[in-house]
Amino acid sequence: MNLLLNYKKTSVLLLVSCLLLLNYSIITVGLNNNLFGILASIGLFFIGSRKTTFNVSYPLFAMIFILEFISYRLHTKSLHLLALALFVCLLYYSFTQKFSFIAFICILLFSSVFSTFFDYMTTEIKQILCYYVYIVLKNFIAIDKIEGVNFYINNAKITVDTACMGLSMFKTGLLSGAFILTLEERKQSKYFGILQIFLFCVVIIILNIISNYFRIITLILFQCTQENALHHSIGILCFVFYQIVPMLFLIRFFKPKTEETQTKKQLHKFYIAITATVIMFATSFEIKKIQPNNLLENLSSEYSIQNGAWINSEVFKIATPNKLIYIKTPAHNPLVCWTGNGYKIIEKKETVRGNEKIWQVKMEKNGLQYNSYWWYECDRKKYTALPEVLLIKLFTKKSVRLINETTKIQ
């Protein structure tokens, strides 16, 4: 142990290198999804870290343990990737006693876990914003009605697409705020408290909502809801005027007051890091094992699987003259899949089928409208909440699938 302590830099470099090689494929996928955000957050962590008397070893270890326990049981690569990022933070803190709460929030923000949550919430948030835009604009222009994200003006339909980058700027806004806070800390040679950081994040979220609200109003007034240069320019201008400029103004009222503290190195932090390392390696080896999805196990006889075909190991497709059926692993979000294929989500709501709740989505493509029904299924029971079915699978190892049925509206 003393030898490891004496050569701690070499030990850390060796451990990190081994974990990177072991998880190369997982890390590559994560970087492809959020390359800029991940690299910026990690860079911000090293630049903005400062000594703190608050012992973050235990909270970080607890988060890593929970994430790795779930990853080990469910083979969830996105959670394992987040655990790897937190593990880097834990090692850095263990050997330097430095930590950046601002960058830590950014790492969570750009993780695949938050992206999944963000994808699920985008449609609902967009519909709420569109409704309040309708409340305001109906007093100034003749809007016949609104359906989800569709505005009917003078017998013409204008759609605010749910796949556009407006709400995706939420993460960019928070990352910009993190850099502003870090630059202010370096300028003042002092540090913000946790409460100040939290309040500034709340301000950024409010500014983001305001920015997207006025962005939608502008798009409707200019009738520019299609992907083109003007569409993106409006989004960028709203982002600058309603987020960046107000943040630069409001940061003057958030003064860092905390001086950098002197801390003593404690040996137990190193033992925590070693324990976390063992957990990381154990999960890394386990998650590489190929697990059967059992998507068609105990499937209702109403689905003619003999007429279906595997798209890949996680998606089974059944095409009938009147209905298109997909049976997938629960990690697949139908809203993301449909919008990624050019469909515009008009409305999403819960409905009831056979005394059980399922999701109903109305969408449109090339002038045709479709109803898409989907739910999670375990033991022939239907669920609408992903966390609920994942908890069932976590503790019971029962097979869970997502079923998506789509029909054309006549």
N, C-alpha and C positions, 0 to 999 in steps of 0.2 A: 504493500500500500504506500509506504514512504517513497518507494521507487517511482510509483505512478505520480505521486505528488511532485516529486522533483522534476519529472519530465511531463508535466501536465499538458503543455502545449502540443508536444508530439503525440501524446495519448489522445487528446481531443481531435487532432487532425486525422489520426488513424481511424478513430471510431466514426467520425463524420464521413470520411471517405468510404468506409466499408458500408455504412448505411445508405449512402448515395448510390453506390454500385448495386446494392441489394434491391433498392427500390427505384432503379433507373426508369423503368417503364411507367410507374405510377407518377413519378415526378415529371416526366416528359409530358404526360397528358395534362397534369395540373398547370404546367407552364404554358402549354398551348392555349388553355382556356383563359388565363389571367396573367400573362407574362409580365406586362408593364406593372400591374398592381402588385404582384408578388415581389418582383425585384425592387420596386420603389419602397415597399413596406420594410423589406429586410434591410435595405440601405438606410432607411430612416431609423431603424432600430439601432444600428451600429453608430450612426451619427448622433442621434438624440438621446442615447442612454446616459444615465447619471446615477451616481451612488445613492442608495436609498436605505433607510433604516427599516422599511417595511419588508419583512421576510416573504418574498414571493415564491420561495422554493416549494413550500407545502401546497399553495393553491395551484401552481403550475404542475406539480407532480400529480395532484388529485385530478386535474383536467386530463393529463396525459393518460393516467390509469383508466379513467372512464372511457375516453375515446378509444384506447387500445383494447379494452375489454369488449366494447361493441364491435370494433373492427375484427377482433379475433373470432367472435361468435358469428357475425354476419358477413364477414369478408367485405366490409365497406371500405373501399379504397380512398374515398374522399375524406373520411374521418381519419384514416391512417396518415394521409398526407398532411392534414392539419396537425396531427400529433407530432409529425416530424418537424414541422415549423416551430411548434411549442418546445420541442426537445432542444432545438438550436438555441432558443431563448433561455432555456433552463441551464444549458451548458455555459453560455456566455455569462449569465448572472452568477453561476457557481464559482467561476474563476475570476470575475472582475467586480462582483457586487454591484454591477451597473444594470439598470433596467429602464426601458422607455414605455410608459403606459400609453402614450400617444401612438407609437408604432405598433404596440401590441394590439390595440383596437383595429388598426389598419390590417394587420395580419389576419385577424378574425374576419374582417370585412371582405377581404379578397379570397377567403377560403371557399372551396367548393360547397361547403355546408351552407354558408350564407347565400351563395349564388343559387343553390337549390331553393332555399326559402324565398329569395328574391323573385325567382321565376314563378313560384306558386302565388305570390302576392301581387305581381305586376298587374294581372288582369283586373283584380278587384279594385286596386288603387286607381287604375286608369278609368274604370267605370264611375267611381265616386267623383273623381275630378271632372269627368265629362258632364256628370249630372249638375254639378255646381256651376260649370261653365254655361250650361243650358239655362239655369236659373237667372244668371246675370244677362246673357245675350238676348234672351227672349223679350227683354224690355227695350231693346234697341234695334233688333233685326227680326224679320218674320221667320221664325222657326216653327215649322208645323208640329214636329214631335221629335223625341229622342228615343232610340232603342239601344241601350248599352253604350257602344262607342260610335253609333251611327246618328248623324244629325240630318234631318230632312228639312231642307230650306228651299222654298219655292218649287216644290215637287222634285227637287234634286237631292240625292243622297250624298253626304260627305262623311267619310269614315276616318276616324283617328286610329291609326293602326296600333295594335298592342305590341307589335314587335319592334317598333321604332326605338331610337336610342334615348328618348326623353327621360324615362325613369332610370335608365341605366346610368345616367349622369349622377345618380344618387351616390354611387361609390366614388366616382371621380370628385364629387364635391367634398366628401368626407376626407379623401386623401389630400385634396388641396388644403383643406382646413388643418390637417395634421402637419403639413409642411409649414403653414403660416404660424402655427403654435410653436413648432420647433425652431424656426428662424427667430421668432420673438424671444424664445428662451436664450438662444445663443447671443442675441443682441443685448439682452439685459443681464446676461451672466447669472440668471436666476431661473427657477423652475416653477411651473404651474402645479397647483395641488390637484388631487384626483377630482374634487368637486368642481373646480374651474374647468377641467378638461371635459367632464360630463356635461356641464352647462353649455359649453361651446359646441359640443356635438349636438345637443338639443337645438341650439340656434341654427346649426347647419341643416338639420333635418327640416326645420320649419322653412328656411330659405329655399330648400330644394322643392318643397311642396308649392311654395309661392311661384318659384321659377317655372315649374311644369304647368301650373295653373294658367299663368299668363302666356306660356308657350302654346298651349292648346287654343286659347282665345285668339292668339295671333294667327295660328294655322287655319282656324275656322274663318276668320275675317278675310284672309288672303286666299281662302279656298285652296290651300297648298298642303294637302295631306299625302301626296304621292312622294316617293323617294326621288329627290332631285337636289340641285345645289341650293335653291332657295329654302327648301325644307330643312336641310342641315344647317344652313346659315342662321335661320331663325332659332334653332335649338342652341347653337353656340352663343349667339348674342344674348338670349335669355339666361343662359348659364353664366355669362360674364356679368351682365347687369344686375341680375337678381340673386347671384350667389357670391361670385368672387369680389365684386365691388363692395357689397354690404359686409362681407367678412373682413376685408381690409379696413373698413371703417370701424367695425365693432371690436376688433382686436385691441384697439386703443383703450377700451374699458376693461380688458382682462389683463391685469398686471401680474407677472410672475413675482412671487415674494419669497419662495423657499430657497434657502441657500443649500449648496451641495454639502451633504453630511459626510463625516468621516466614519467609516465602519471597520470593524475587525473581521477578518476572515474566520469562518467557522468550519470545522472539519466535517460536521454533519451534512453540510450542503453538498460536499463531495460524495458522501455515501448515498444521498438521495439521487444524485446524477448517475451514479453507477447502477443503482436499482432501476432507474428509468431506462438506462441503456439496455439492461437485460430484457426488460419488457419490450422495448422497441425491436430488438433482434428476434425475440420469440414470435412477436406478431408478424414481423416481416417475412419470416420463413413460413408461418401458417397461412398468410394471405396469398402466398404464391400457389398454394394447392388449388387444383381445379375442383370446384364444388358443383354437384348436379343441381340444376334449378328446379327440376320436377314440376315444370309449369303445367303439364297436362295430367298430373296425378289427381285422381278423384274429381275430374272435370265433368260437369253436367252433360248428359247424353244429348241435350238440345244442340250442342256444338258438333258438327260433323267434321271431326279431326281428319278423317280419311280424305277430305277434300281440301285440306290445308297444306301449308308448306312452311318450313323454317326459313325465315329471313336471315337470322343468325342465331347464335346459341341463346339469346335473350328475348327473341321475338318470334312468335308463331302467328301466321296470317291465314285467315279463312275468308275467301271471297265468294259471295253468293250474288245472285242477280239483284237482290234488293238491299243487301247489307254487307258492310265490310267489318270484319272482326279481327282485332289484334289481341293476342294473349301475351303479356310481357312480364318481365321482372318488375317489382314495385319501384325500382330506381328510375324508370322511364316516366316522364311527365307528359301526358298527351298534349297539354297546351303548348309545350315547347316543341314537340314533334310537329304539330299542325302548323304553328306559326313559322317554323323553320322550313316548311314545305309550301309557304306562300299563302296559307289560309289566314283570313282576318277574323279574330274572335269578336263576335258581336255581343254575346251575353253568356254569362256563366251563373248557374244557380243549382241548388239542391232540389231534387225531386224524389218521389217515392215510387218504388216498383216492388210489388209483392210485400208490402208493409216494411220494406227496408229502404233506407236512404241511399241514393246514388247521385252522381254529378251529371248535369245536363249542360251542354255547351252548344250554342247556336253560332255557326261560323259561315264564312262566305269565301268563294273563290271563283273568278271568271264569271261573275253574275249569277252563280248558282249558290243556293243556301243548303246547309246540312245541319242535322242534329247529331251530336256526338254524345253518347252516354258512356260513362266509365265509372269504375269502382274497384276497390281492392277486395280480394276474396281469400278467405282462409276457412277451411272446413265447411265450405258451401255457404258461409255467412258473408254478407256484404258490409263493407266499411268505406267511409269517405275520408278518414283521417289517416295519413301515412304514419305518423308517430304511433298511433294505436296498433296498427298491424305489425310494425317493426318491434314494438315491445312484446307482442305475442310471439313473434319469431325468435326474439332474443332469448326468451326464457323457456320456450317450448321446442324450438327448432322445427316448428311446423312449416309446411310449404305455404308461401304467400305469392299471389300473382295479381296482376292488374289486367282487367278485362275492359276493352274499349270497343263499343259498337257504334258504327256510323251509318246513317241513312240519309238519302237525299230528300229534301223537302219539296213536295210536288206543288 
